[in-house]
Amino acid sequence: MAQVLKEEVRNRILVVAEKVFYEKDYRGAKLTDIAEEANIPVALIYTYFKNKEVLFDAVIGSVYINFESAFNDEESLEKGSASERFDEVGENYIHELLKERKKLIILMDKSSGTKHEKAKQKLISQMQVHIEVSLKRQSERQYDPMLAHILANNFTEGLLEIARHYQNEKWAKEMLKLIAKCYYKGVESL
């Protein structure tokens, strides 16, 4: 029975920490805020998490982005346009990511002061490489690398806007389809 209670307390800390980090960001969040909302003593947080940074890592750990595997899966498809490959691989990955949209927003927008504060730039860089590969695959023309960077930045911001303004799953899927269509049709026109 004690083990169940321990797991319940740990999970309650994580749920409340997610809420507080989402509302205040990493720097603004205090362990006392989390303890108060979780209705536990601050010292109990330290039983489960060494410090605020370790707690933050636990909150965002399930969503920490490494798009490389999704990009590699998409790029390994031999047939289909870029948009068709996205429909087959990338779209599902992003929908799974949007299920944890608050954690995604915490990681991308609210991680200043942590080792994750450059997560958004990392995602944009990974996406830029992916776009460069796609452009080389579909066109013989050489493009200035800034084009891929701008496209990567815009797509990332579009994804984050869906997460920030999330209404429901149906809405998010429709918005993602529309953004992907605009994005891929534009890229495929090059």
PyMOL CGO cylinders between C-alpha atoms (Angstrom):
from pymol import cmd
from pymol.cgo import CYLINDER

trace = [
    CYLINDER, 0.00, 0.00, 0.00, 2.79, 2.46, 0.85, 0.3, 1, 1, 1, 1, 1, 1,
    CYLINDER, 2.79, 2.46, 0.85, 4.32, 2.01, -2.63, 0.3, 1, 1, 1, 1, 1, 1,
    CYLINDER, 4.32, 2.01, -2.63, 1.01, 2.95, -4.26, 0.3, 1, 1, 1, 1, 1, 1,
    CYLINDER, 1.01, 2.95, -4.26, 0.83, 6.10, -2.15, 0.3, 1, 1, 1, 1, 1, 1,
    CYLINDER, 0.83, 6.10, -2.15, 4.41, 6.99, -3.06, 0.3, 1, 1, 1, 1, 1, 1,
    CYLINDER, 4.41, 6.99, -3.06, 3.63, 6.65, -6.76, 0.3, 1, 1, 1, 1, 1, 1,
    CYLINDER, 3.63, 6.65, -6.76, 0.44, 8.68, -6.32, 0.3, 1, 1, 1, 1, 1, 1,
    CYLINDER, 0.44, 8.68, -6.32, 2.36, 11.48, -4.58, 0.3, 1, 1, 1, 1, 1, 1,
    CYLINDER, 2.36, 11.48, -4.58, 5.08, 11.48, -7.25, 0.3, 1, 1, 1, 1, 1, 1,
    CYLINDER, 5.08, 11.48, -7.25, 2.45, 11.64, -10.00, 0.3, 1, 1, 1, 1, 1, 1,
    CYLINDER, 2.45, 11.64, -10.00, 0.60, 14.45, -8.21, 0.3, 1, 1, 1, 1, 1, 1,
    CYLINDER, 0.60, 14.45, -8.21, 3.85, 16.42, -7.99, 0.3, 1, 1, 1, 1, 1, 1,
    CYLINDER, 3.85, 16.42, -7.99, 4.43, 15.91, -11.72, 0.3, 1, 1, 1, 1, 1, 1,
    CYLINDER, 4.43, 15.91, -11.72, 0.89, 16.97, -12.66, 0.3, 1, 1, 1, 1, 1, 1,
    CYLINDER, 0.89, 16.97, -12.66, 1.05, 20.10, -10.52, 0.3, 1, 1, 1, 1, 1, 1,
    CYLINDER, 1.05, 20.10, -10.52, 4.61, 20.90, -11.66, 0.3, 1, 1, 1, 1, 1, 1,
    CYLINDER, 4.61, 20.90, -11.66, 3.45, 20.74, -15.29, 0.3, 1, 1, 1, 1, 1, 1,
    CYLINDER, 3.45, 20.74, -15.29, 0.66, 23.18, -14.50, 0.3, 1, 1, 1, 1, 1, 1,
    CYLINDER, 0.66, 23.18, -14.50, 2.97, 25.58, -12.64, 0.3, 1, 1, 1, 1, 1, 1,
    CYLINDER, 2.97, 25.58, -12.64, 5.75, 25.44, -15.26, 0.3, 1, 1, 1, 1, 1, 1,
    CYLINDER, 5.75, 25.44, -15.26, 3.14, 26.04, -17.97, 0.3, 1, 1, 1, 1, 1, 1,
    CYLINDER, 3.14, 26.04, -17.97, 1.70, 29.05, -16.14, 0.3, 1, 1, 1, 1, 1, 1,
    CYLINDER, 1.70, 29.05, -16.14, 4.94, 30.60, -14.88, 0.3, 1, 1, 1, 1, 1, 1,
    CYLINDER, 4.94, 30.60, -14.88, 7.84, 29.08, -16.88, 0.3, 1, 1, 1, 1, 1, 1,
    CYLINDER, 7.84, 29.08, -16.88, 10.94, 27.49, -15.35, 0.3, 1, 1, 1, 1, 1, 1,
    CYLINDER, 10.94, 27.49, -15.35, 12.42, 30.64, -13.86, 0.3, 1, 1, 1, 1, 1, 1,
    CYLINDER, 12.42, 30.64, -13.86, 9.15, 31.90, -12.42, 0.3, 1, 1, 1, 1, 1, 1,
    CYLINDER, 9.15, 31.90, -12.42, 8.07, 28.58, -10.93, 0.3, 1, 1, 1, 1, 1, 1,
    CYLINDER, 8.07, 28.58, -10.93, 8.94, 27.93, -7.30, 0.3, 1, 1, 1, 1, 1, 1,
    CYLINDER, 8.94, 27.93, -7.30, 8.94, 24.59, -5.55, 0.3, 1, 1, 1, 1, 1, 1,
    CYLINDER, 8.94, 24.59, -5.55, 6.84, 26.23, -2.82, 0.3, 1, 1, 1, 1, 1, 1,
    CYLINDER, 6.84, 26.23, -2.82, 4.17, 27.00, -5.47, 0.3, 1, 1, 1, 1, 1, 1,
    CYLINDER, 4.17, 27.00, -5.47, 4.18, 23.37, -6.55, 0.3, 1, 1, 1, 1, 1, 1,
    CYLINDER, 4.18, 23.37, -6.55, 4.09, 22.04, -2.99, 0.3, 1, 1, 1, 1, 1, 1,
    CYLINDER, 4.09, 22.04, -2.99, 1.27, 24.37, -2.01, 0.3, 1, 1, 1, 1, 1, 1,
    CYLINDER, 1.27, 24.37, -2.01, -0.87, 23.41, -5.00, 0.3, 1, 1, 1, 1, 1, 1,
    CYLINDER, -0.87, 23.41, -5.00, -0.10, 19.70, -4.52, 0.3, 1, 1, 1, 1, 1, 1,
    CYLINDER, -0.10, 19.70, -4.52, -0.96, 20.11, -0.83, 0.3, 1, 1, 1, 1, 1, 1,
    CYLINDER, -0.96, 20.11, -0.83, 2.31, 18.61, 0.37, 0.3, 1, 1, 1, 1, 1, 1,
    CYLINDER, 2.31, 18.61, 0.37, 5.34, 19.93, 2.24, 0.3, 1, 1, 1, 1, 1, 1,
    CYLINDER, 5.34, 19.93, 2.24, 8.16, 21.28, 0.04, 0.3, 1, 1, 1, 1, 1, 1,
    CYLINDER, 8.16, 21.28, 0.04, 10.54, 18.78, 1.62, 0.3, 1, 1, 1, 1, 1, 1,
    CYLINDER, 10.54, 18.78, 1.62, 8.48, 15.95, 0.16, 0.3, 1, 1, 1, 1, 1, 1,
    CYLINDER, 8.48, 15.95, 0.16, 9.27, 17.15, -3.37, 0.3, 1, 1, 1, 1, 1, 1,
    CYLINDER, 9.27, 17.15, -3.37, 12.96, 16.62, -2.56, 0.3, 1, 1, 1, 1, 1, 1,
    CYLINDER, 12.96, 16.62, -2.56, 12.17, 13.00, -1.66, 0.3, 1, 1, 1, 1, 1, 1,
    CYLINDER, 12.17, 13.00, -1.66, 11.28, 12.40, -5.31, 0.3, 1, 1, 1, 1, 1, 1,
    CYLINDER, 11.28, 12.40, -5.31, 13.31, 15.01, -7.17, 0.3, 1, 1, 1, 1, 1, 1,
    CYLINDER, 13.31, 15.01, -7.17, 16.79, 16.29, -6.28, 0.3, 1, 1, 1, 1, 1, 1,
    CYLINDER, 16.79, 16.29, -6.28, 15.95, 19.87, -7.29, 0.3, 1, 1, 1, 1, 1, 1,
    CYLINDER, 15.95, 19.87, -7.29, 13.73, 21.99, -9.55, 0.3, 1, 1, 1, 1, 1, 1,
    CYLINDER, 13.73, 21.99, -9.55, 15.84, 21.18, -12.62, 0.3, 1, 1, 1, 1, 1, 1,
    CYLINDER, 15.84, 21.18, -12.62, 15.41, 17.43, -12.13, 0.3, 1, 1, 1, 1, 1, 1,
    CYLINDER, 15.41, 17.43, -12.13, 11.67, 17.95, -11.63, 0.3, 1, 1, 1, 1, 1, 1,
    CYLINDER, 11.67, 17.95, -11.63, 11.52, 20.04, -14.83, 0.3, 1, 1, 1, 1, 1, 1,
    CYLINDER, 11.52, 20.04, -14.83, 13.34, 17.28, -16.73, 0.3, 1, 1, 1, 1, 1, 1,
    CYLINDER, 13.34, 17.28, -16.73, 10.83, 14.73, -15.43, 0.3, 1, 1, 1, 1, 1, 1,
    CYLINDER, 10.83, 14.73, -15.43, 7.91, 16.90, -16.56, 0.3, 1, 1, 1, 1, 1, 1,
    CYLINDER, 7.91, 16.90, -16.56, 9.15, 17.42, -20.13, 0.3, 1, 1, 1, 1, 1, 1,
    CYLINDER, 9.15, 17.42, -20.13, 11.02, 14.13, -20.50, 0.3, 1, 1, 1, 1, 1, 1,
    CYLINDER, 11.02, 14.13, -20.50, 8.27, 12.33, -22.41, 0.3, 1, 1, 1, 1, 1, 1,
    CYLINDER, 8.27, 12.33, -22.41, 8.08, 15.05, -25.04, 0.3, 1, 1, 1, 1, 1, 1,
    CYLINDER, 8.08, 15.05, -25.04, 11.73, 15.98, -25.43, 0.3, 1, 1, 1, 1, 1, 1,
    CYLINDER, 11.73, 15.98, -25.43, 12.09, 16.39, -29.13, 0.3, 1, 1, 1, 1, 1, 1,
    CYLINDER, 12.09, 16.39, -29.13, 14.27, 14.43, -31.43, 0.3, 1, 1, 1, 1, 1, 1,
    CYLINDER, 14.27, 14.43, -31.43, 12.60, 14.72, -34.77, 0.3, 1, 1, 1, 1, 1, 1,
    CYLINDER, 12.60, 14.72, -34.77, 15.54, 13.04, -36.47, 0.3, 1, 1, 1, 1, 1, 1,
    CYLINDER, 15.54, 13.04, -36.47, 13.93, 9.61, -36.31, 0.3, 1, 1, 1, 1, 1, 1,
    CYLINDER, 13.93, 9.61, -36.31, 10.69, 10.91, -37.85, 0.3, 1, 1, 1, 1, 1, 1,
    CYLINDER, 10.69, 10.91, -37.85, 12.64, 12.80, -40.49, 0.3, 1, 1, 1, 1, 1, 1,
    CYLINDER, 12.64, 12.80, -40.49, 14.74, 9.73, -41.26, 0.3, 1, 1, 1, 1, 1, 1,
    CYLINDER, 14.74, 9.73, -41.26, 11.63, 7.55, -41.53, 0.3, 1, 1, 1, 1, 1, 1,
    CYLINDER, 11.63, 7.55, -41.53, 10.06, 10.07, -43.88, 0.3, 1, 1, 1, 1, 1, 1,
    CYLINDER, 10.06, 10.07, -43.88, 13.21, 10.46, -45.98, 0.3, 1, 1, 1, 1, 1, 1,
    CYLINDER, 13.21, 10.46, -45.98, 13.66, 6.68, -46.24, 0.3, 1, 1, 1, 1, 1, 1,
    CYLINDER, 13.66, 6.68, -46.24, 10.41, 6.39, -48.19, 0.3, 1, 1, 1, 1, 1, 1,
    CYLINDER, 10.41, 6.39, -48.19, 11.46, 6.03, -51.79, 0.3, 1, 1, 1, 1, 1, 1,
    CYLINDER, 11.46, 6.03, -51.79, 8.20, 6.97, -53.45, 0.3, 1, 1, 1, 1, 1, 1,
    CYLINDER, 8.20, 6.97, -53.45, 5.85, 9.87, -53.17, 0.3, 1, 1, 1, 1, 1, 1,
    CYLINDER, 5.85, 9.87, -53.17, 6.09, 13.61, -53.00, 0.3, 1, 1, 1, 1, 1, 1,
    CYLINDER, 6.09, 13.61, -53.00, 7.29, 15.37, -49.87, 0.3, 1, 1, 1, 1, 1, 1,
    CYLINDER, 7.29, 15.37, -49.87, 3.69, 15.95, -48.80, 0.3, 1, 1, 1, 1, 1, 1,
    CYLINDER, 3.69, 15.95, -48.80, 2.76, 12.29, -49.37, 0.3, 1, 1, 1, 1, 1, 1,
    CYLINDER, 2.76, 12.29, -49.37, 5.74, 11.16, -47.29, 0.3, 1, 1, 1, 1, 1, 1,
    CYLINDER, 5.74, 11.16, -47.29, 4.67, 13.59, -44.55, 0.3, 1, 1, 1, 1, 1, 1,
    CYLINDER, 4.67, 13.59, -44.55, 1.12, 12.22, -44.66, 0.3, 1, 1, 1, 1, 1, 1,
    CYLINDER, 1.12, 12.22, -44.66, 2.48, 8.69, -44.25, 0.3, 1, 1, 1, 1, 1, 1,
    CYLINDER, 2.48, 8.69, -44.25, 5.01, 9.33, -41.46, 0.3, 1, 1, 1, 1, 1, 1,
    CYLINDER, 5.01, 9.33, -41.46, 5.28, 12.86, -40.10, 0.3, 1, 1, 1, 1, 1, 1,
    CYLINDER, 5.28, 12.86, -40.10, 1.65, 13.66, -39.48, 0.3, 1, 1, 1, 1, 1, 1,
    CYLINDER, 1.65, 13.66, -39.48, 1.14, 10.82, -36.98, 0.3, 1, 1, 1, 1, 1, 1,
    CYLINDER, 1.14, 10.82, -36.98, 4.29, 11.78, -35.12, 0.3, 1, 1, 1, 1, 1, 1,
    CYLINDER, 4.29, 11.78, -35.12, 3.13, 15.37, -34.76, 0.3, 1, 1, 1, 1, 1, 1,
    CYLINDER, 3.13, 15.37, -34.76, -0.35, 14.29, -33.62, 0.3, 1, 1, 1, 1, 1, 1,
    CYLINDER, -0.35, 14.29, -33.62, 1.26, 12.24, -30.85, 0.3, 1, 1, 1, 1, 1, 1,
    CYLINDER, 1.26, 12.24, -30.85, 3.33, 15.26, -29.91, 0.3, 1, 1, 1, 1, 1, 1,
    CYLINDER, 3.33, 15.26, -29.91, 0.23, 17.47, -29.75, 0.3, 1, 1, 1, 1, 1, 1,
    CYLINDER, 0.23, 17.47, -29.75, -1.34, 15.09, -27.24, 0.3, 1, 1, 1, 1, 1, 1,
    CYLINDER, -1.34, 15.09, -27.24, 1.27, 16.43, -24.84, 0.3, 1, 1, 1, 1, 1, 1,
    CYLINDER, 1.27, 16.43, -24.84, 1.03, 19.99, -26.10, 0.3, 1, 1, 1, 1, 1, 1,
    CYLINDER, 1.03, 19.99, -26.10, 1.48, 21.64, -22.69, 0.3, 1, 1, 1, 1, 1, 1,
    CYLINDER, 1.48, 21.64, -22.69, 4.76, 19.82, -22.19, 0.3, 1, 1, 1, 1, 1, 1,
    CYLINDER, 4.76, 19.82, -22.19, 5.79, 20.79, -25.73, 0.3, 1, 1, 1, 1, 1, 1,
    CYLINDER, 5.79, 20.79, -25.73, 5.02, 24.44, -24.98, 0.3, 1, 1, 1, 1, 1, 1,
    CYLINDER, 5.02, 24.44, -24.98, 6.92, 24.25, -21.69, 0.3, 1, 1, 1, 1, 1, 1,
    CYLINDER, 6.92, 24.25, -21.69, 9.93, 22.81, -23.51, 0.3, 1, 1, 1, 1, 1, 1,
    CYLINDER, 9.93, 22.81, -23.51, 9.84, 25.24, -26.42, 0.3, 1, 1, 1, 1, 1, 1,
    CYLINDER, 9.84, 25.24, -26.42, 8.65, 28.47, -24.77, 0.3, 1, 1, 1, 1, 1, 1,
    CYLINDER, 8.65, 28.47, -24.77, 9.23, 28.17, -21.05, 0.3, 1, 1, 1, 1, 1, 1,
    CYLINDER, 9.23, 28.17, -21.05, 12.59, 26.44, -20.56, 0.3, 1, 1, 1, 1, 1, 1,
    CYLINDER, 12.59, 26.44, -20.56, 14.85, 29.49, -20.30, 0.3, 1, 1, 1, 1, 1, 1,
    CYLINDER, 14.85, 29.49, -20.30, 17.40, 28.88, -17.56, 0.3, 1, 1, 1, 1, 1, 1,
    CYLINDER, 17.40, 28.88, -17.56, 17.56, 25.12, -18.17, 0.3, 1, 1, 1, 1, 1, 1,
    CYLINDER, 17.56, 25.12, -18.17, 19.76, 22.90, -20.29, 0.3, 1, 1, 1, 1, 1, 1,
    CYLINDER, 19.76, 22.90, -20.29, 16.77, 22.71, -22.67, 0.3, 1, 1, 1, 1, 1, 1,
    CYLINDER, 16.77, 22.71, -22.67, 16.53, 26.43, -23.43, 0.3, 1, 1, 1, 1, 1, 1,
    CYLINDER, 16.53, 26.43, -23.43, 17.78, 25.89, -26.98, 0.3, 1, 1, 1, 1, 1, 1,
    CYLINDER, 17.78, 25.89, -26.98, 15.30, 23.08, -27.76, 0.3, 1, 1, 1, 1, 1, 1,
    CYLINDER, 15.30, 23.08, -27.76, 13.37, 25.23, -30.22, 0.3, 1, 1, 1, 1, 1, 1,
    CYLINDER, 13.37, 25.23, -30.22, 16.53, 26.18, -32.11, 0.3, 1, 1, 1, 1, 1, 1,
    CYLINDER, 16.53, 26.18, -32.11, 17.55, 22.52, -32.15, 0.3, 1, 1, 1, 1, 1, 1,
    CYLINDER, 17.55, 22.52, -32.15, 14.20, 21.55, -33.65, 0.3, 1, 1, 1, 1, 1, 1,
    CYLINDER, 14.20, 21.55, -33.65, 14.47, 24.29, -36.26, 0.3, 1, 1, 1, 1, 1, 1,
    CYLINDER, 14.47, 24.29, -36.26, 18.00, 23.12, -37.16, 0.3, 1, 1, 1, 1, 1, 1,
    CYLINDER, 18.00, 23.12, -37.16, 16.86, 19.50, -37.50, 0.3, 1, 1, 1, 1, 1, 1,
    CYLINDER, 16.86, 19.50, -37.50, 13.94, 20.60, -39.65, 0.3, 1, 1, 1, 1, 1, 1,
    CYLINDER, 13.94, 20.60, -39.65, 16.23, 22.79, -41.76, 0.3, 1, 1, 1, 1, 1, 1,
    CYLINDER, 16.23, 22.79, -41.76, 18.43, 19.80, -42.59, 0.3, 1, 1, 1, 1, 1, 1,
    CYLINDER, 18.43, 19.80, -42.59, 15.32, 17.78, -43.43, 0.3, 1, 1, 1, 1, 1, 1,
    CYLINDER, 15.32, 17.78, -43.43, 14.08, 20.52, -45.77, 0.3, 1, 1, 1, 1, 1, 1,
    CYLINDER, 14.08, 20.52, -45.77, 17.49, 20.78, -47.45, 0.3, 1, 1, 1, 1, 1, 1,
    CYLINDER, 17.49, 20.78, -47.45, 17.40, 17.01, -48.09, 0.3, 1, 1, 1, 1, 1, 1,
    CYLINDER, 17.40, 17.01, -48.09, 13.89, 17.29, -49.52, 0.3, 1, 1, 1, 1, 1, 1,
    CYLINDER, 13.89, 17.29, -49.52, 14.83, 20.22, -51.76, 0.3, 1, 1, 1, 1, 1, 1,
    CYLINDER, 14.83, 20.22, -51.76, 17.85, 18.34, -53.14, 0.3, 1, 1, 1, 1, 1, 1,
    CYLINDER, 17.85, 18.34, -53.14, 15.66, 15.30, -53.72, 0.3, 1, 1, 1, 1, 1, 1,
    CYLINDER, 15.66, 15.30, -53.72, 13.06, 17.13, -55.77, 0.3, 1, 1, 1, 1, 1, 1,
    CYLINDER, 13.06, 17.13, -55.77, 15.03, 19.87, -57.51, 0.3, 1, 1, 1, 1, 1, 1,
    CYLINDER, 15.03, 19.87, -57.51, 18.34, 20.17, -59.29, 0.3, 1, 1, 1, 1, 1, 1,
    CYLINDER, 18.34, 20.17, -59.29, 18.51, 23.86, -58.43, 0.3, 1, 1, 1, 1, 1, 1,
    CYLINDER, 18.51, 23.86, -58.43, 20.72, 24.98, -55.53, 0.3, 1, 1, 1, 1, 1, 1,
    CYLINDER, 20.72, 24.98, -55.53, 18.91, 27.20, -53.03, 0.3, 1, 1, 1, 1, 1, 1,
    CYLINDER, 18.91, 27.20, -53.03, 20.39, 29.53, -50.47, 0.3, 1, 1, 1, 1, 1, 1,
    CYLINDER, 20.39, 29.53, -50.47, 20.40, 27.64, -47.13, 0.3, 1, 1, 1, 1, 1, 1,
    CYLINDER, 20.40, 27.64, -47.13, 18.53, 30.59, -45.60, 0.3, 1, 1, 1, 1, 1, 1,
    CYLINDER, 18.53, 30.59, -45.60, 15.43, 29.45, -47.50, 0.3, 1, 1, 1, 1, 1, 1,
    CYLINDER, 15.43, 29.45, -47.50, 15.44, 26.10, -45.66, 0.3, 1, 1, 1, 1, 1, 1,
    CYLINDER, 15.44, 26.10, -45.66, 16.01, 27.91, -42.36, 0.3, 1, 1, 1, 1, 1, 1,
    CYLINDER, 16.01, 27.91, -42.36, 13.08, 30.28, -42.94, 0.3, 1, 1, 1, 1, 1, 1,
    CYLINDER, 13.08, 30.28, -42.94, 10.79, 27.41, -43.94, 0.3, 1, 1, 1, 1, 1, 1,
    CYLINDER, 10.79, 27.41, -43.94, 11.88, 25.36, -40.91, 0.3, 1, 1, 1, 1, 1, 1,
    CYLINDER, 11.88, 25.36, -40.91, 11.29, 28.30, -38.58, 0.3, 1, 1, 1, 1, 1, 1,
    CYLINDER, 11.29, 28.30, -38.58, 7.86, 29.01, -40.05, 0.3, 1, 1, 1, 1, 1, 1,
    CYLINDER, 7.86, 29.01, -40.05, 6.74, 25.37, -39.89, 0.3, 1, 1, 1, 1, 1, 1,
    CYLINDER, 6.74, 25.37, -39.89, 7.94, 25.06, -36.28, 0.3, 1, 1, 1, 1, 1, 1,
    CYLINDER, 7.94, 25.06, -36.28, 6.11, 28.24, -35.29, 0.3, 1, 1, 1, 1, 1, 1,
    CYLINDER, 6.11, 28.24, -35.29, 2.98, 26.98, -37.05, 0.3, 1, 1, 1, 1, 1, 1,
    CYLINDER, 2.98, 26.98, -37.05, 3.13, 23.73, -35.09, 0.3, 1, 1, 1, 1, 1, 1,
    CYLINDER, 3.13, 23.73, -35.09, 3.63, 25.64, -31.84, 0.3, 1, 1, 1, 1, 1, 1,
    CYLINDER, 3.63, 25.64, -31.84, 0.71, 27.95, -32.65, 0.3, 1, 1, 1, 1, 1, 1,
    CYLINDER, 0.71, 27.95, -32.65, -1.50, 24.89, -33.03, 0.3, 1, 1, 1, 1, 1, 1,
    CYLINDER, -1.50, 24.89, -33.03, -0.28, 23.70, -29.61, 0.3, 1, 1, 1, 1, 1, 1,
    CYLINDER, -0.28, 23.70, -29.61, -0.70, 27.13, -27.99, 0.3, 1, 1, 1, 1, 1, 1,
    CYLINDER, -0.70, 27.13, -27.99, -4.25, 27.63, -29.30, 0.3, 1, 1, 1, 1, 1, 1,
    CYLINDER, -4.25, 27.63, -29.30, -5.36, 23.99, -29.19, 0.3, 1, 1, 1, 1, 1, 1,
    CYLINDER, -5.36, 23.99, -29.19, -9.14, 23.61, -29.21, 0.3, 1, 1, 1, 1, 1, 1,
    CYLINDER, -9.14, 23.61, -29.21, -9.60, 19.88, -29.68, 0.3, 1, 1, 1, 1, 1, 1,
    CYLINDER, -9.60, 19.88, -29.68, -8.07, 16.97, -31.57, 0.3, 1, 1, 1, 1, 1, 1,
    CYLINDER, -8.07, 16.97, -31.57, -10.28, 17.39, -34.65, 0.3, 1, 1, 1, 1, 1, 1,
    CYLINDER, -10.28, 17.39, -34.65, -9.38, 21.08, -34.88, 0.3, 1, 1, 1, 1, 1, 1,
    CYLINDER, -9.38, 21.08, -34.88, -5.65, 20.37, -34.44, 0.3, 1, 1, 1, 1, 1, 1,
    CYLINDER, -5.65, 20.37, -34.44, -5.70, 17.70, -37.15, 0.3, 1, 1, 1, 1, 1, 1,
    CYLINDER, -5.70, 17.70, -37.15, -7.45, 20.04, -39.57, 0.3, 1, 1, 1, 1, 1, 1,
    CYLINDER, -7.45, 20.04, -39.57, -5.07, 22.92, -38.82, 0.3, 1, 1, 1, 1, 1, 1,
    CYLINDER, -5.07, 22.92, -38.82, -2.05, 20.66, -39.21, 0.3, 1, 1, 1, 1, 1, 1,
    CYLINDER, -2.05, 20.66, -39.21, -3.37, 19.39, -42.55, 0.3, 1, 1, 1, 1, 1, 1,
    CYLINDER, -3.37, 19.39, -42.55, -3.90, 22.95, -43.77, 0.3, 1, 1, 1, 1, 1, 1,
    CYLINDER, -3.90, 22.95, -43.77, -0.49, 24.16, -42.63, 0.3, 1, 1, 1, 1, 1, 1,
    CYLINDER, -0.49, 24.16, -42.63, 1.21, 21.09, -44.10, 0.3, 1, 1, 1, 1, 1, 1,
    CYLINDER, 1.21, 21.09, -44.10, -0.66, 21.58, -47.38, 0.3, 1, 1, 1, 1, 1, 1,
    CYLINDER, -0.66, 21.58, -47.38, 0.39, 25.24, -47.62, 0.3, 1, 1, 1, 1, 1, 1,
    CYLINDER, 0.39, 25.24, -47.62, 3.93, 24.37, -46.61, 0.3, 1, 1, 1, 1, 1, 1,
    CYLINDER, 3.93, 24.37, -46.61, 4.42, 21.37, -48.91, 0.3, 1, 1, 1, 1, 1, 1,
    CYLINDER, 4.42, 21.37, -48.91, 2.64, 22.83, -51.91, 0.3, 1, 1, 1, 1, 1, 1,
    CYLINDER, 2.64, 22.83, -51.91, 4.86, 25.88, -51.58, 0.3, 1, 1, 1, 1, 1, 1,
    CYLINDER, 4.86, 25.88, -51.58, 8.04, 23.80, -51.29, 0.3, 1, 1, 1, 1, 1, 1,
    CYLINDER, 8.04, 23.80, -51.29, 6.97, 21.50, -54.11, 0.3, 1, 1, 1, 1, 1, 1,
    CYLINDER, 6.97, 21.50, -54.11, 6.53, 24.52, -56.38, 0.3, 1, 1, 1, 1, 1, 1,
    CYLINDER, 6.53, 24.52, -56.38, 10.27, 25.20, -56.25, 0.3, 1, 1, 1, 1, 1, 1,
]
cmd.load_cgo(trace, "trace")
